[in-house]
Amino acid sequence: NLEKGGQAMLYSIMLATASGPLVEALRACVRESKGDGGIGTGRPIIFHCQKGKDRTGVLAMLIQSCLNESDDKIIEAYARSGELLGGEDGDDVKNNRDNLDTEKEAEQSGGLVDWSYFRGSPASAMEDTLGWIRQRYGSVDSYLD
């Protein structure tokens, strides 16, 4: 189930099923940031979603990858978002996820996702997501093609 897979599974599902909207959001950011001198010479951009770490985190990872940021910087920025949003660090969430009783949880939630398992922004979530992209597509650039 999704809760056991955590953010990395959520993000891989987002990337696999919503590549069109993600690429369009990336293009919109590029359009807005372009000035006469190219990318980065135009207007600053702000993008966000409801919480500011999942969809926003995935889009930020794609942007940072296009700007040739290192994985370490991408992962660090993502992990910092939980702190900045007042979220949990992810350790308690991971422990809860590891101890999840699938049948009991499905019964209690009526088959719906329990989003409390996705609090925080553990570095491992973005590290695993980058690994998934490279395993499946070879690179972020190939994903975006």
Rosetta constraint file for C-alpha pairs under 8 A:
AtomPair CA 1 CA 5 HARMONIC 6.76 0.50
AtomPair CA 1 CA 102 HARMONIC 7.50 0.50
AtomPair CA 2 CA 6 HARMONIC 6.33 0.50
AtomPair CA 2 CA 9 HARMONIC 6.80 0.50
AtomPair CA 2 CA 10 HARMONIC 6.92 0.50
AtomPair CA 2 CA 113 HARMONIC 7.17 0.50
AtomPair CA 3 CA 97 HARMONIC 6.33 0.50
AtomPair CA 3 CA 113 HARMONIC 7.07 0.50
AtomPair CA 3 CA 114 HARMONIC 6.91 0.50
AtomPair CA 3 CA 115 HARMONIC 7.76 0.50
AtomPair CA 3 CA 117 HARMONIC 6.01 0.50
AtomPair CA 3 CA 118 HARMONIC 7.55 0.50
AtomPair CA 4 CA 97 HARMONIC 5.29 0.50
AtomPair CA 4 CA 98 HARMONIC 6.69 0.50
AtomPair CA 4 CA 100 HARMONIC 7.15 0.50
AtomPair CA 5 CA 9 HARMONIC 4.91 0.50
AtomPair CA 5 CA 10 HARMONIC 7.28 0.50
AtomPair CA 6 CA 10 HARMONIC 6.35 0.50
AtomPair CA 6 CA 94 HARMONIC 7.77 0.50
AtomPair CA 6 CA 97 HARMONIC 7.49 0.50
AtomPair CA 6 CA 117 HARMONIC 7.00 0.50
AtomPair CA 6 CA 118 HARMONIC 6.26 0.50
AtomPair CA 6 CA 125 HARMONIC 7.62 0.50
AtomPair CA 7 CA 11 HARMONIC 5.89 0.50
AtomPair CA 7 CA 54 HARMONIC 7.81 0.50
AtomPair CA 7 CA 118 HARMONIC 6.14 0.50
AtomPair CA 7 CA 125 HARMONIC 5.53 0.50
AtomPair CA 8 CA 12 HARMONIC 6.09 0.50
AtomPair CA 8 CA 124 HARMONIC 7.98 0.50
AtomPair CA 8 CA 125 HARMONIC 4.72 0.50
AtomPair CA 8 CA 126 HARMONIC 6.67 0.50
AtomPair CA 8 CA 128 HARMONIC 5.84 0.50
AtomPair CA 8 CA 129 HARMONIC 5.25 0.50
AtomPair CA 9 CA 13 HARMONIC 6.13 0.50
AtomPair CA 9 CA 129 HARMONIC 7.80 0.50
AtomPair CA 10 CA 14 HARMONIC 6.21 0.50
AtomPair CA 11 CA 15 HARMONIC 6.08 0.50
AtomPair CA 11 CA 54 HARMONIC 7.33 0.50
AtomPair CA 11 CA 58 HARMONIC 7.00 0.50
AtomPair CA 11 CA 129 HARMONIC 6.54 0.50
AtomPair CA 12 CA 16 HARMONIC 5.99 0.50
AtomPair CA 12 CA 129 HARMONIC 6.29 0.50
AtomPair CA 12 CA 132 HARMONIC 6.96 0.50
AtomPair CA 12 CA 133 HARMONIC 7.68 0.50
AtomPair CA 13 CA 17 HARMONIC 5.93 0.50
AtomPair CA 14 CA 18 HARMONIC 5.45 0.50
AtomPair CA 14 CA 19 HARMONIC 7.55 0.50
AtomPair CA 15 CA 19 HARMONIC 5.48 0.50
AtomPair CA 15 CA 22 HARMONIC 7.65 0.50
AtomPair CA 18 CA 22 HARMONIC 6.19 0.50
AtomPair CA 19 CA 23 HARMONIC 5.93 0.50
AtomPair CA 19 CA 144 HARMONIC 7.81 0.50
AtomPair CA 20 CA 24 HARMONIC 6.13 0.50
AtomPair CA 21 CA 25 HARMONIC 6.06 0.50
AtomPair CA 22 CA 26 HARMONIC 6.19 0.50
AtomPair CA 22 CA 59 HARMONIC 6.73 0.50
AtomPair CA 23 CA 27 HARMONIC 6.13 0.50
AtomPair CA 23 CA 144 HARMONIC 6.62 0.50
AtomPair CA 24 CA 28 HARMONIC 6.14 0.50
AtomPair CA 25 CA 29 HARMONIC 6.29 0.50
AtomPair CA 25 CA 59 HARMONIC 7.64 0.50
AtomPair CA 26 CA 30 HARMONIC 6.30 0.50
AtomPair CA 26 CA 59 HARMONIC 6.91 0.50
AtomPair CA 26 CA 62 HARMONIC 7.49 0.50
AtomPair CA 26 CA 63 HARMONIC 6.76 0.50
AtomPair CA 27 CA 31 HARMONIC 6.07 0.50
AtomPair CA 28 CA 32 HARMONIC 6.19 0.50
AtomPair CA 29 CA 33 HARMONIC 6.13 0.50
AtomPair CA 29 CA 45 HARMONIC 6.64 0.50
AtomPair CA 30 CA 34 HARMONIC 6.13 0.50
AtomPair CA 30 CA 39 HARMONIC 6.65 0.50
AtomPair CA 32 CA 42 HARMONIC 6.79 0.50
AtomPair CA 32 CA 43 HARMONIC 6.16 0.50
AtomPair CA 32 CA 44 HARMONIC 7.53 0.50
AtomPair CA 32 CA 45 HARMONIC 6.72 0.50
AtomPair CA 33 CA 39 HARMONIC 5.71 0.50
AtomPair CA 33 CA 40 HARMONIC 5.42 0.50
AtomPair CA 33 CA 41 HARMONIC 6.59 0.50
AtomPair CA 33 CA 42 HARMONIC 4.57 0.50
AtomPair CA 33 CA 43 HARMONIC 5.01 0.50
AtomPair CA 33 CA 44 HARMONIC 5.93 0.50
AtomPair CA 33 CA 45 HARMONIC 6.48 0.50
AtomPair CA 34 CA 38 HARMONIC 5.08 0.50
AtomPair CA 34 CA 39 HARMONIC 4.38 0.50
AtomPair CA 34 CA 40 HARMONIC 5.91 0.50
AtomPair CA 34 CA 41 HARMONIC 5.76 0.50
AtomPair CA 34 CA 42 HARMONIC 4.48 0.50
AtomPair CA 34 CA 43 HARMONIC 7.06 0.50
AtomPair CA 35 CA 39 HARMONIC 6.56 0.50
AtomPair CA 35 CA 40 HARMONIC 7.09 0.50
AtomPair CA 35 CA 41 HARMONIC 4.67 0.50
AtomPair CA 35 CA 42 HARMONIC 3.68 0.50
AtomPair CA 35 CA 43 HARMONIC 7.17 0.50
AtomPair CA 36 CA 41 HARMONIC 6.92 0.50
AtomPair CA 36 CA 42 HARMONIC 7.22 0.50
AtomPair CA 37 CA 41 HARMONIC 5.64 0.50
AtomPair CA 37 CA 42 HARMONIC 7.85 0.50
AtomPair CA 38 CA 42 HARMONIC 7.49 0.50
AtomPair CA 40 CA 44 HARMONIC 7.80 0.50
AtomPair CA 47 CA 56 HARMONIC 6.99 0.50
AtomPair CA 48 CA 52 HARMONIC 5.35 0.50
AtomPair CA 48 CA 55 HARMONIC 7.73 0.50
AtomPair CA 48 CA 56 HARMONIC 5.30 0.50
AtomPair CA 49 CA 53 HARMONIC 7.78 0.50
AtomPair CA 49 CA 55 HARMONIC 6.39 0.50
AtomPair CA 49 CA 56 HARMONIC 5.92 0.50
AtomPair CA 51 CA 85 HARMONIC 7.90 0.50
AtomPair CA 52 CA 56 HARMONIC 5.29 0.50
AtomPair CA 52 CA 57 HARMONIC 7.06 0.50
AtomPair CA 52 CA 81 HARMONIC 7.77 0.50
AtomPair CA 52 CA 85 HARMONIC 7.70 0.50
AtomPair CA 53 CA 57 HARMONIC 4.66 0.50
AtomPair CA 53 CA 58 HARMONIC 7.84 0.50
AtomPair CA 53 CA 78 HARMONIC 7.27 0.50
AtomPair CA 53 CA 81 HARMONIC 6.27 0.50
AtomPair CA 53 CA 82 HARMONIC 7.21 0.50
AtomPair CA 53 CA 121 HARMONIC 7.19 0.50
AtomPair CA 54 CA 58 HARMONIC 6.14 0.50
AtomPair CA 55 CA 59 HARMONIC 6.22 0.50
AtomPair CA 56 CA 60 HARMONIC 5.94 0.50
AtomPair CA 57 CA 61 HARMONIC 6.06 0.50
AtomPair CA 57 CA 78 HARMONIC 6.11 0.50
AtomPair CA 58 CA 62 HARMONIC 6.36 0.50
AtomPair CA 59 CA 63 HARMONIC 6.23 0.50
AtomPair CA 60 CA 64 HARMONIC 5.98 0.50
AtomPair CA 61 CA 65 HARMONIC 5.97 0.50
AtomPair CA 61 CA 74 HARMONIC 6.05 0.50
AtomPair CA 61 CA 78 HARMONIC 7.98 0.50
AtomPair CA 62 CA 66 HARMONIC 6.24 0.50
AtomPair CA 62 CA 140 HARMONIC 7.12 0.50
AtomPair CA 63 CA 67 HARMONIC 6.31 0.50
AtomPair CA 64 CA 68 HARMONIC 6.32 0.50
AtomPair CA 64 CA 69 HARMONIC 5.27 0.50
AtomPair CA 64 CA 74 HARMONIC 6.60 0.50
AtomPair CA 65 CA 69 HARMONIC 5.50 0.50
AtomPair CA 65 CA 70 HARMONIC 7.45 0.50
AtomPair CA 65 CA 71 HARMONIC 7.96 0.50
AtomPair CA 65 CA 74 HARMONIC 7.81 0.50
AtomPair CA 65 CA 140 HARMONIC 6.85 0.50
AtomPair CA 66 CA 140 HARMONIC 7.97 0.50
AtomPair CA 66 CA 141 HARMONIC 7.38 0.50
AtomPair CA 69 CA 73 HARMONIC 6.36 0.50
AtomPair CA 69 CA 74 HARMONIC 6.67 0.50
AtomPair CA 70 CA 74 HARMONIC 6.37 0.50
AtomPair CA 71 CA 75 HARMONIC 5.98 0.50
AtomPair CA 71 CA 127 HARMONIC 7.69 0.50
AtomPair CA 71 CA 130 HARMONIC 7.89 0.50
AtomPair CA 72 CA 76 HARMONIC 6.00 0.50
AtomPair CA 73 CA 77 HARMONIC 6.07 0.50
AtomPair CA 74 CA 78 HARMONIC 6.25 0.50
AtomPair CA 74 CA 126 HARMONIC 7.91 0.50
AtomPair CA 75 CA 79 HARMONIC 6.08 0.50
AtomPair CA 75 CA 123 HARMONIC 5.63 0.50
AtomPair CA 75 CA 124 HARMONIC 7.98 0.50
AtomPair CA 75 CA 126 HARMONIC 5.70 0.50
AtomPair CA 75 CA 127 HARMONIC 6.26 0.50
AtomPair CA 76 CA 80 HARMONIC 6.14 0.50
AtomPair CA 76 CA 123 HARMONIC 6.79 0.50
AtomPair CA 77 CA 81 HARMONIC 6.55 0.50
AtomPair CA 78 CA 82 HARMONIC 7.63 0.50
AtomPair CA 78 CA 121 HARMONIC 6.61 0.50
AtomPair CA 78 CA 122 HARMONIC 7.97 0.50
AtomPair CA 78 CA 123 HARMONIC 6.85 0.50
AtomPair CA 78 CA 126 HARMONIC 6.95 0.50
AtomPair CA 79 CA 83 HARMONIC 7.61 0.50
AtomPair CA 79 CA 121 HARMONIC 5.06 0.50
AtomPair CA 79 CA 122 HARMONIC 5.45 0.50
AtomPair CA 79 CA 123 HARMONIC 4.91 0.50
AtomPair CA 80 CA 84 HARMONIC 6.32 0.50
AtomPair CA 80 CA 121 HARMONIC 7.47 0.50
AtomPair CA 81 CA 85 HARMONIC 6.00 0.50
AtomPair CA 81 CA 121 HARMONIC 6.63 0.50
AtomPair CA 82 CA 86 HARMONIC 6.09 0.50
AtomPair CA 82 CA 87 HARMONIC 4.64 0.50
AtomPair CA 82 CA 88 HARMONIC 6.41 0.50
AtomPair CA 82 CA 89 HARMONIC 6.55 0.50
AtomPair CA 82 CA 120 HARMONIC 4.95 0.50
AtomPair CA 82 CA 121 HARMONIC 4.93 0.50
AtomPair CA 82 CA 122 HARMONIC 7.86 0.50
AtomPair CA 83 CA 87 HARMONIC 5.67 0.50
AtomPair CA 83 CA 88 HARMONIC 7.17 0.50
AtomPair CA 83 CA 89 HARMONIC 7.17 0.50
AtomPair CA 83 CA 120 HARMONIC 7.83 0.50
AtomPair CA 87 CA 119 HARMONIC 6.34 0.50
AtomPair CA 87 CA 120 HARMONIC 4.91 0.50
AtomPair CA 87 CA 121 HARMONIC 7.66 0.50
AtomPair CA 88 CA 92 HARMONIC 7.84 0.50
AtomPair CA 88 CA 93 HARMONIC 7.95 0.50
AtomPair CA 88 CA 119 HARMONIC 6.08 0.50
AtomPair CA 88 CA 120 HARMONIC 4.38 0.50
AtomPair CA 88 CA 121 HARMONIC 7.53 0.50
AtomPair CA 89 CA 119 HARMONIC 7.93 0.50
AtomPair CA 89 CA 120 HARMONIC 4.94 0.50
AtomPair CA 89 CA 121 HARMONIC 6.31 0.50
AtomPair CA 89 CA 122 HARMONIC 6.15 0.50
AtomPair CA 90 CA 94 HARMONIC 5.97 0.50
AtomPair CA 90 CA 119 HARMONIC 6.46 0.50
AtomPair CA 90 CA 120 HARMONIC 4.63 0.50
AtomPair CA 90 CA 121 HARMONIC 6.00 0.50
AtomPair CA 90 CA 122 HARMONIC 5.14 0.50
AtomPair CA 91 CA 95 HARMONIC 6.18 0.50
AtomPair CA 91 CA 122 HARMONIC 7.56 0.50
AtomPair CA 92 CA 96 HARMONIC 6.09 0.50
AtomPair CA 93 CA 97 HARMONIC 6.08 0.50
AtomPair CA 93 CA 116 HARMONIC 7.80 0.50
AtomPair CA 93 CA 117 HARMONIC 5.48 0.50
AtomPair CA 93 CA 118 HARMONIC 7.01 0.50
AtomPair CA 93 CA 119 HARMONIC 6.66 0.50
AtomPair CA 93 CA 120 HARMONIC 7.61 0.50
AtomPair CA 94 CA 98 HARMONIC 6.11 0.50
AtomPair CA 94 CA 117 HARMONIC 7.56 0.50
AtomPair CA 95 CA 99 HARMONIC 6.32 0.50
AtomPair CA 96 CA 100 HARMONIC 6.04 0.50
AtomPair CA 96 CA 117 HARMONIC 7.28 0.50
AtomPair CA 97 CA 117 HARMONIC 6.45 0.50
AtomPair CA 100 CA 105 HARMONIC 7.19 0.50
AtomPair CA 101 CA 105 HARMONIC 5.91 0.50
AtomPair CA 102 CA 106 HARMONIC 6.01 0.50
AtomPair CA 103 CA 107 HARMONIC 6.09 0.50
AtomPair CA 104 CA 108 HARMONIC 6.17 0.50
AtomPair CA 105 CA 109 HARMONIC 6.01 0.50
AtomPair CA 106 CA 110 HARMONIC 5.79 0.50
AtomPair CA 106 CA 111 HARMONIC 4.80 0.50
AtomPair CA 106 CA 112 HARMONIC 7.19 0.50
AtomPair CA 107 CA 111 HARMONIC 6.68 0.50
AtomPair CA 109 CA 113 HARMONIC 7.11 0.50
AtomPair CA 109 CA 114 HARMONIC 6.94 0.50
AtomPair CA 115 CA 119 HARMONIC 7.49 0.50
AtomPair CA 121 CA 125 HARMONIC 7.06 0.50
AtomPair CA 122 CA 126 HARMONIC 7.57 0.50
AtomPair CA 123 CA 127 HARMONIC 6.23 0.50
AtomPair CA 124 CA 128 HARMONIC 5.84 0.50
AtomPair CA 125 CA 129 HARMONIC 6.14 0.50
AtomPair CA 126 CA 130 HARMONIC 6.09 0.50
AtomPair CA 127 CA 131 HARMONIC 6.26 0.50
AtomPair CA 128 CA 132 HARMONIC 6.07 0.50
AtomPair CA 129 CA 133 HARMONIC 6.29 0.50
AtomPair CA 130 CA 134 HARMONIC 6.33 0.50
AtomPair CA 130 CA 140 HARMONIC 7.94 0.50
AtomPair CA 131 CA 135 HARMONIC 6.05 0.50
AtomPair CA 132 CA 136 HARMONIC 6.01 0.50
AtomPair CA 133 CA 137 HARMONIC 5.53 0.50
AtomPair CA 133 CA 138 HARMONIC 6.78 0.50
AtomPair CA 133 CA 139 HARMONIC 6.31 0.50
AtomPair CA 133 CA 140 HARMONIC 6.39 0.50
AtomPair CA 133 CA 143 HARMONIC 7.11 0.50
AtomPair CA 134 CA 138 HARMONIC 4.18 0.50
AtomPair CA 134 CA 139 HARMONIC 4.59 0.50
AtomPair CA 134 CA 140 HARMONIC 6.78 0.50
AtomPair CA 135 CA 139 HARMONIC 7.91 0.50
AtomPair CA 137 CA 142 HARMONIC 5.82 0.50
AtomPair CA 137 CA 143 HARMONIC 5.51 0.50
AtomPair CA 138 CA 142 HARMONIC 6.34 0.50
AtomPair CA 138 CA 143 HARMONIC 7.69 0.50
AtomPair CA 139 CA 143 HARMONIC 6.36 0.50
AtomPair CA 140 CA 144 HARMONIC 6.29 0.50
AtomPair CA 141 CA 145 HARMONIC 6.37 0.50
